[in-house]
Amino acid sequence: MPVVREFRLPDLGEGLTGAEVVRWMVEVGEVIAVDQPVVEVETAKAVVEVPCPYGGVVTARYGAEGEEIAVGAPLVTVAVASAGGVGDEVSAAPAAVAEVERPLVGYGVLESKGGRRRRVGAAAPVAPVVPAVPVAPVAPVAVAAAPAAPAAPVVLPVISPLVRRLAREQGVDLTALAGSGPDGLIMRADVERAVAAKVAAPVVVAVAAPAGPDEVVPLRGLRKAVAEKLSRSHREIPAATCWVDVDATELMALRRQLNATPGPKVSVLALLARICTVALARFPELNSSVTEDGSGIVRHSAVHLGFAAQGERGLVVPVVRDAHARSTEQLGEELGRLTESARAGSLTPAELTGGTFTLNNYGVFGVDGSTPILNHPEAAMLGVGRIVAKPWVHGGELAVREVTQLSFTFDHRVCDGGTAGGFLRFVADCVEQPGMLLRQL
């Protein structure tokens, strides 16, 4: 006889307590294999697919799209073959219907807090999105007795669940859109254009019509995590900022020279990252963090360099591990890889945590300066503004040079202004005279 197994949301790591359902990947009555992904969820760190450790027939799903589910709460129930005597009743199902209990790769093992797993029909669970297939009598659960498959759904050329959700929230019919991506793939920009067209359409508004109620947008997922982290940083860290205008003409000339030779292209961000690792070797107190109880300062032996990147889920801070041990080309390759993952929304929790110092290139937004909030618990962040042609005194004469502004925000508990100023001046000197780096390598 089939046995109904309940699969709960596993611990996704990094201290996360829950996740938001983005997209269900299976239907009730569908036969699934062991370790087949059943739902896509969004945590405060990334969007991930969650595989189920049971193979069999899905009998219930819990949680609607957009709903947050706590770690340990039910996700799905699955009717699996028991060890003795289902016989021919399940013979037509895939071999994966046999029950296999093992931990999910990358998620650890979720310990049972109530002894045996709860079966469908025992204690009343949180109301499922789709009613569960009854357990008694068992016969309807068998694959052979499963209802006829519904008509094949319309397949939309949409890959990103975030694009689907944006369309759903804005009331955009995806079937009416022509995608601008490869092979007609519908992109986020296509949905945004459709929304803009709706807003631009003439609307007849009654004179003196009363305004509707204010909209309350819930803080969820990444936005909620960012809000909590920035609030804690602002509350706990006595931050200070200093800045300097810098002539980056020679740095840009070096980049053009490097990129004129065969090999991977070198970005400005990669050059700045290399300068930061050298500067942190001279000022190690800035590659540190204050302990949770505030009683000490942890000086990190490795530089795990975070950098701000804009993705579909908003601004994120991927981390380049062991940046101090990488060459400029290697830094460029890793920065490029993580940037592409950020744009695609495919960064893993491990790639978004563990940074010891952050490089923030806000110049890509066309601004000159900023006083950012530190990425808690890090003690320092270097900001870089746009590089733009400006009049500048060079060699005693007025000339047009490529100028940028560097800003440096630091935790005043780990150092005084002299150390912060020394770090910023060293970085500025390396930008103005890149040959100085040869002394440090």
C-alpha positions as CSV (number, residue, x, y, z in Angstrom):
1,M,0.0,0.0,0.0
2,P,1.3,3.5,-0.7
3,V,2.5,5.5,2.3
4,V,2.0,9.3,2.4
5,R,5.1,11.2,3.3
6,E,5.3,14.9,4.3
7,F,8.2,17.0,3.1
8,R,8.9,20.1,5.0
9,L,10.8,23.2,4.0
10,P,14.5,22.4,4.9
11,D,17.0,24.7,6.5
12,L,18.4,26.7,3.6
13,G,21.4,27.8,5.6
14,E,22.9,31.2,6.7
15,G,20.4,31.4,9.6
16,L,17.4,31.9,7.4
17,T,14.1,31.2,9.1
18,G,11.8,31.1,6.1
19,A,11.3,31.6,2.3
20,E,8.7,33.0,0.0
21,V,7.0,30.7,-2.6
22,V,7.9,32.1,-6.1
23,R,6.6,29.3,-8.3
24,W,5.3,25.8,-7.9
25,M,7.0,23.3,-10.3
26,V,4.6,20.3,-9.7
27,E,0.9,19.8,-9.6
28,V,-1.3,17.7,-7.3
29,G,-1.6,14.2,-8.8
30,E,1.7,14.5,-10.7
31,V,4.3,11.7,-10.4
32,I,7.7,12.9,-9.3
33,A,11.1,11.3,-9.0
34,V,13.4,11.3,-6.0
35,D,15.2,14.7,-5.7
36,Q,13.0,16.4,-8.3
37,P,12.6,20.1,-7.7
38,V,9.0,20.8,-6.6
39,V,9.0,24.5,-5.8
40,E,11.1,27.6,-6.4
41,V,11.5,29.9,-3.3
42,E,13.0,33.2,-2.6
43,T,15.0,33.8,0.5
44,A,16.8,36.9,1.8
45,K,19.8,35.7,-0.1
46,A,18.8,34.1,-3.4
47,V,16.1,32.3,-5.5
48,V,16.6,28.6,-5.2
49,E,14.8,25.4,-6.3
50,V,13.9,23.0,-3.5
51,P,14.1,19.2,-4.4
52,C,11.9,16.6,-2.7
53,P,13.6,13.5,-1.2
54,Y,10.6,11.3,-2.0
55,G,9.5,9.8,-5.3
56,G,5.8,9.2,-5.9
57,V,2.5,11.0,-6.4
58,V,2.0,14.5,-5.1
59,T,-1.1,14.5,-2.9
60,A,-1.0,18.1,-1.5
61,R,0.9,21.4,-1.8
62,Y,1.1,24.0,1.0
63,G,1.5,27.7,0.4
64,A,0.4,30.0,-2.4
65,E,2.8,31.9,-4.6
66,G,3.9,35.0,-2.8
67,E,3.3,33.4,0.6
68,E,6.1,33.0,3.1
69,I,6.7,29.6,4.6
70,A,8.7,29.0,7.8
71,V,11.6,26.5,7.9
72,G,10.1,23.2,9.1
73,A,6.6,24.0,7.8
74,P,5.0,21.5,5.3
75,L,5.7,22.0,1.6
76,V,4.2,18.9,-0.1
77,T,2.9,15.5,0.8
78,V,3.8,12.5,-1.5
79,A,2.3,9.0,-1.7
80,V,5.2,6.6,-2.0
81,A,5.3,2.9,-2.5
82,S,5.6,0.9,0.8
83,A,8.2,-1.8,1.2
84,G,5.7,-4.6,1.0
85,G,3.2,-5.3,-1.6
86,V,2.0,-2.5,-3.7
87,G,2.4,-5.0,-6.5
88,D,1.3,-4.1,-10.0
89,E,-0.5,-1.0,-8.7
90,V,2.6,1.1,-9.0
91,S,4.4,-0.9,-11.6
92,A,3.7,1.6,-14.3
93,A,5.3,4.5,-12.3
94,P,8.9,5.4,-12.6
95,A,11.4,3.5,-10.5
96,A,11.9,6.7,-8.4
97,V,8.4,6.1,-6.9
98,A,10.2,3.9,-4.3
99,E,10.7,5.8,-1.1
100,V,14.2,7.1,-0.5
101,E,15.0,9.1,2.6
102,R,18.2,11.2,2.4
103,P,19.3,14.7,3.2
104,L,19.0,17.3,0.4
105,V,22.4,18.3,-1.0
106,G,23.4,21.7,0.3
107,Y,20.6,22.0,2.8
108,G,21.6,19.8,5.6
109,V,19.2,17.5,7.6
110,L,16.1,19.0,9.2
111,E,15.7,17.3,12.6
112,S,12.2,16.1,13.4
113,K,10.8,17.9,16.4
114,G,7.8,15.8,16.9
115,G,8.9,12.2,16.6
116,R,7.2,10.6,13.6
117,R,6.3,12.5,10.5
118,R,2.7,13.7,10.4
119,R,0.6,11.9,7.8
120,V,-2.2,13.5,5.8
121,G,-5.4,13.2,7.7
122,A,-3.8,13.2,11.2
123,A,-3.6,16.6,12.7
124,A,-5.1,19.4,10.6
125,P,-2.3,21.2,8.7
126,V,-2.1,24.7,7.6
127,A,-4.7,25.0,4.8
128,P,-3.1,23.8,1.6
129,V,-3.3,25.7,-1.6
130,V,-4.8,22.6,-3.3
131,P,-6.8,20.0,-1.3
132,A,-4.8,16.9,-0.7
133,V,-5.7,13.6,-2.4
134,P,-7.4,11.5,0.3
135,V,-5.3,8.8,2.0
136,A,-8.2,6.5,2.7
137,P,-9.2,4.6,0.7
138,V,-5.6,4.3,-0.7
139,A,-6.6,3.1,-4.2
140,P,-7.3,6.6,-5.6
141,V,-3.7,7.5,-4.8
142,A,-2.2,4.8,-7.0
143,V,-0.6,5.9,-10.3
144,A,-2.9,3.6,-12.2
145,A,-5.9,5.3,-10.8
146,A,-4.7,8.9,-11.2
147,P,-7.0,11.2,-13.1
148,A,-6.4,11.9,-16.8
149,A,-3.7,14.4,-17.5
150,P,-5.1,17.9,-18.2
151,A,-4.7,19.5,-21.5
152,A,-1.2,20.8,-22.1
153,P,-0.8,24.3,-20.8
154,V,0.2,27.2,-23.0
155,V,4.0,27.4,-22.9
156,L,5.1,31.0,-22.5
157,P,8.6,32.0,-23.5
158,V,9.4,33.2,-20.0
159,I,12.3,31.8,-18.0
160,S,12.6,34.2,-15.0
161,P,10.0,33.7,-12.2
162,L,10.6,37.3,-11.3
163,V,9.3,38.4,-14.7
164,R,6.2,36.2,-14.2
165,R,5.6,37.7,-10.8
166,L,6.1,41.3,-12.1
167,A,3.6,40.6,-14.9
168,R,1.1,39.1,-12.4
169,E,1.4,42.0,-10.0
170,Q,1.0,44.6,-12.7
171,G,-1.8,42.8,-14.5
172,V,0.1,42.2,-17.7
173,D,-1.0,39.4,-20.0
174,L,2.2,37.6,-21.0
175,T,0.4,35.8,-23.8
176,A,-0.1,39.2,-25.5
177,L,3.6,40.2,-25.4
178,A,6.3,39.7,-28.0
179,G,9.6,39.0,-26.3
180,S,12.7,41.0,-27.2
181,G,15.1,38.3,-26.0
182,P,16.7,35.4,-27.9
183,D,14.0,33.2,-29.6
184,G,11.3,35.6,-28.5
185,L,12.1,35.2,-24.8
186,I,10.1,37.7,-22.7
187,M,12.4,39.9,-20.6
188,R,11.7,42.1,-17.7
189,A,12.0,45.2,-19.9
190,D,9.2,43.8,-22.1
191,V,6.9,43.7,-19.1
192,E,8.0,47.2,-17.9
193,R,7.2,48.6,-21.4
194,A,3.8,47.1,-21.3
195,V,3.2,48.6,-17.8
196,A,4.4,52.0,-19.1
197,A,2.1,51.8,-22.1
198,K,-0.9,51.1,-19.8
199,V,0.1,54.1,-17.7
200,A,0.5,56.4,-20.7
201,A,-2.9,55.4,-22.2
202,P,-5.5,58.1,-21.9
203,V,-7.7,57.7,-18.8
204,V,-10.9,59.4,-18.1
205,V,-10.9,60.7,-14.5
206,A,-13.8,62.2,-12.8
207,V,-13.3,65.8,-11.6
208,A,-12.5,66.0,-7.9
209,A,-12.4,62.2,-7.6
210,P,-11.3,61.2,-4.2
211,A,-7.9,59.6,-4.0
212,G,-7.7,55.9,-3.3
213,P,-6.0,54.4,-0.2
214,D,-2.3,54.5,0.2
215,E,-0.5,51.4,-0.9
216,V,1.4,49.4,1.7
217,V,4.2,47.3,0.1
218,P,5.3,44.5,2.4
219,L,9.0,44.1,3.1
220,R,9.8,40.5,2.0
221,G,12.8,38.5,0.9
222,L,15.8,40.4,-0.1
223,R,14.3,43.9,0.6
224,K,13.4,42.8,4.1
225,A,16.9,41.4,4.7
226,V,18.5,44.6,3.4
227,A,16.3,46.8,5.5
228,E,17.2,44.9,8.7
229,K,20.9,44.8,7.9
230,L,21.1,48.6,7.1
231,S,19.1,49.5,10.2
232,R,21.4,47.4,12.4
233,S,24.5,49.0,10.7
234,H,23.2,52.5,11.2
235,R,22.2,51.7,14.8
236,E,25.4,50.0,15.9
237,I,28.3,51.3,13.9
238,P,29.7,54.9,14.5
239,A,30.6,55.5,10.9
240,A,32.6,58.4,9.5
241,T,33.4,59.3,5.8
242,C,36.3,61.2,4.2
243,W,36.8,61.8,0.4
244,V,39.2,63.1,-2.2
245,D,39.1,64.1,-5.8
246,V,41.6,62.1,-7.9
247,D,43.1,62.4,-11.4
248,A,42.4,58.9,-12.9
249,T,43.9,59.7,-16.3
250,E,47.0,57.5,-15.9
251,L,44.8,54.6,-14.5
252,M,42.6,54.8,-17.6
253,A,45.6,54.9,-19.9
254,L,47.0,51.8,-18.2
255,R,43.7,50.0,-18.7
256,R,43.6,50.9,-22.4
257,Q,47.2,49.6,-22.7
258,L,46.4,46.3,-21.0
259,N,43.4,45.8,-23.1
260,A,45.3,46.4,-26.3
261,T,47.3,43.2,-25.7
262,P,46.0,39.6,-26.1
263,G,44.1,38.1,-23.1
264,P,41.1,38.8,-21.0
265,K,39.9,42.4,-20.8
266,V,40.6,44.3,-17.6
267,S,37.9,46.4,-16.1
268,V,38.2,49.6,-14.1
269,L,36.6,47.7,-11.2
270,A,39.3,45.0,-11.4
271,L,42.1,47.5,-11.2
272,L,40.4,49.2,-8.2
273,A,40.0,45.9,-6.5
274,R,43.7,45.1,-7.0
275,I,44.5,48.5,-5.5
276,C,42.3,47.8,-2.5
277,T,43.9,44.5,-1.7
278,V,47.3,46.1,-1.7
279,A,46.1,49.0,0.4
280,L,44.5,46.6,3.0
281,A,47.9,44.8,3.3
282,R,49.3,48.2,4.4
283,F,46.4,49.0,6.6
284,P,45.2,45.6,8.0
285,E,43.1,47.2,10.8
286,L,40.5,48.2,8.1
287,N,40.0,44.5,7.0
288,S,38.3,43.8,10.3
289,S,35.0,43.7,12.2
290,V,33.9,44.3,15.8
291,T,32.7,41.3,17.8
292,E,29.0,40.8,18.5
293,D,29.3,42.0,22.1
294,G,31.6,44.9,21.2
295,S,34.4,43.7,23.4
296,G,37.0,43.2,20.7
297,I,38.1,43.6,17.0
298,V,38.6,40.7,14.7
299,R,41.3,41.3,12.1
300,H,40.7,39.0,9.2
301,S,43.7,37.3,7.6
302,A,42.0,37.0,4.2
303,V,40.4,39.7,2.1
304,H,37.0,38.6,1.0
305,L,36.0,41.6,-1.3
306,G,32.4,42.5,-1.6
307,F,31.2,44.7,-4.4
308,A,27.8,46.3,-5.1
309,A,26.0,44.9,-8.2
310,Q,22.6,45.6,-9.6
311,G,20.4,42.6,-10.3
312,E,16.7,41.8,-11.0
313,R,16.2,41.5,-7.2
314,G,17.7,44.9,-6.5
315,L,21.2,45.9,-5.3
316,V,23.2,42.9,-4.0
317,V,26.8,42.5,-2.7
318,P,28.5,39.4,-4.1
319,V,31.8,38.4,-2.5
320,V,35.1,37.6,-4.3
321,R,36.8,35.0,-2.0
322,D,40.5,35.4,-1.2
323,A,40.8,38.5,-3.4
324,H,44.3,39.2,-1.9
325,A,45.6,36.0,-3.6
326,R,44.2,36.8,-7.1
327,S,45.9,38.6,-9.9
328,T,44.3,41.5,-11.7
329,E,43.1,39.3,-14.5
330,Q,41.7,36.7,-12.0
331,L,39.9,39.4,-10.1
332,G,38.4,40.6,-13.3
333,E,37.2,37.2,-14.3
334,E,35.6,36.6,-10.9
335,L,34.0,40.0,-10.8
336,G,32.5,39.4,-14.2
337,R,31.2,36.0,-13.3
338,L,29.5,37.3,-10.1
339,T,28.1,40.3,-11.9
340,E,26.4,38.1,-14.5
341,S,25.0,35.9,-11.8
342,A,23.7,39.0,-10.0
343,R,21.9,40.2,-13.2
344,A,20.4,36.7,-13.7
345,G,19.3,36.4,-10.1
346,S,21.2,33.2,-9.7
347,L,23.7,34.1,-6.9
348,T,23.9,31.5,-4.1
349,P,23.7,32.4,-0.4
350,A,27.4,31.5,-0.1
351,E,28.3,34.0,-2.8
352,L,26.4,36.8,-0.9
353,T,27.9,36.4,2.6
354,G,31.2,36.4,4.4
355,G,32.7,39.7,3.0
356,T,35.4,41.6,5.0
357,F,35.6,44.8,2.9
358,T,33.3,46.3,0.2
359,L,34.1,48.2,-3.0
360,N,31.2,50.3,-4.1
361,N,31.3,51.7,-7.7
362,Y,28.3,54.0,-7.6
363,G,29.8,55.9,-10.6
364,V,27.9,53.6,-12.9
365,F,24.7,55.4,-11.8
366,G,26.2,58.7,-13.0
367,V,26.9,60.2,-9.6
368,D,30.0,61.7,-8.1
369,G,29.9,61.0,-4.4
370,S,28.1,59.1,-1.7
371,T,28.1,58.5,2.1
372,P,26.9,54.8,2.1
373,I,25.9,52.8,5.2
374,L,28.5,50.1,6.0
375,N,27.8,46.5,5.1
376,H,27.5,45.2,8.7
377,P,29.6,43.7,10.3
378,E,32.4,45.1,8.0
379,A,34.4,48.0,9.2
380,A,35.1,49.9,5.9
381,M,33.9,50.6,2.4
382,L,35.5,52.4,-0.5
383,G,33.2,54.3,-2.9
384,V,34.1,55.4,-6.4
385,G,32.2,58.0,-8.4
386,R,32.0,58.5,-12.1
387,I,35.1,59.2,-14.1
388,V,34.5,62.3,-16.1
389,A,36.6,64.9,-18.0
390,K,37.2,68.0,-15.9
391,P,39.6,71.0,-15.9
392,W,42.5,70.0,-13.6
393,V,45.9,71.6,-12.8
394,H,48.5,69.1,-14.1
395,G,52.2,69.8,-14.3
396,G,51.6,73.4,-13.2
397,E,49.2,74.0,-16.1
398,L,45.4,73.8,-16.6
399,A,44.4,70.7,-18.5
400,V,41.5,68.5,-19.2
401,R,41.9,65.3,-17.2
402,E,39.8,62.2,-16.3
403,V,38.8,62.9,-12.7
404,T,36.9,60.8,-10.1
405,Q,35.9,61.2,-6.5
406,L,36.9,58.5,-3.9
407,S,35.0,58.3,-0.7
408,F,35.9,56.1,2.3
409,T,33.5,55.2,5.0
410,F,34.8,53.4,8.1
411,D,33.9,52.2,11.6
412,H,35.5,54.7,13.9
413,R,35.8,52.0,16.6
414,V,38.5,50.1,14.6
415,C,40.7,53.1,13.7
416,D,41.1,56.8,13.9
417,G,41.0,59.4,11.2
418,G,44.7,59.2,10.5
419,T,44.5,55.5,9.5
420,A,41.5,56.1,7.4
421,G,43.1,59.1,5.7
422,G,46.3,57.2,5.1
423,F,44.4,54.3,3.4
424,L,42.4,56.7,1.2
425,R,45.5,58.7,0.3
426,F,47.4,55.5,-0.7
427,V,44.5,54.4,-2.9
428,A,44.3,57.9,-4.5
429,D,48.1,57.8,-5.2
430,C,47.8,54.4,-6.8
431,V,45.0,55.7,-9.0
432,E,47.0,58.7,-10.1
433,Q,50.3,56.8,-10.4
434,P,49.5,53.1,-11.1
435,G,53.3,52.4,-11.3
436,M,53.3,52.7,-7.5
437,L,51.8,49.2,-7.3
438,L,55.0,47.7,-8.5
439,R,56.6,48.6,-5.2
440,Q,54.0,46.6,-3.4
441,L,53.9,43.4,-5.6
